[in-house]
Amino acid sequence: MSLPDGPADDPRPEEPVEPDLNECCGNGCTPCVFDTYAEERRAWQQAVKDWEARQSARAGTAPETRTGSLSPKP
């Protein structure tokens, strides 16, 4: 069973947008746009886990441990 998007005061975190290949200049920048994206994605994954735990607590159920829970929203 998937959780609803949640109440308006605690919306599900939005997944960061992956940069287009053309957004990288190829000059070895530090950080590269893809490095920044990877950091944002890790933070998003943790935020989704935290959000799911809050939603479960509100519903009075145990947090789900689905492997697909960090997939993009359908």
Secondary structure by P-SEA (a helix, b strand, c coil): ccccccccccccccccccccccccccccccccaaaaaaaaaaaaaaaaaaaaaaaaaaaccccccccccccccc
